[in-house]
């Protein structure tokens, strides 16, 4: 179905069905945005895992000290 066919079909819907369709469309857009966010996070996690495989582990205290050193005292 192309956009023109969709517009035609939507115009022919009774008002109650149009309201349901618009609610569904809102839910679909939210789900799509969530899916895009999830996919983006997956890419970042995969990149972090790849880097961590080539980087020696850091002791927890050393890691925290490195973070604290970045803040002004």
Residue, then its C-alpha position, 0 to 999 in steps of 0.5 A: x500500500x502506498x501513501x496515496x492508497x493509505x490516505x484514501x483508506x483513512x478518509x473513508x474510515x468512520x470517526x470512531x475507527x479513525x480515532x482508533x487508527x490514529x491511536x494505533x499510529x501513535x503507538x507504532x511511532x513510539x515503538x519505532x522510536x524505541x526500536x531505533x533507540x534499542x538498536x543504537x544502544x546495541x551498536x554502542x554496547x557492541x563497540x564497547x565490548x570490542x574495545x574491551x577485548x583489546x584493552x587490559x582490565x582496570x581495577x575498580x579503584x583505579x577506574x573510579x580514581x580516573x573519573x574523580x580526577x576529571x572533576x575540578x577539586 
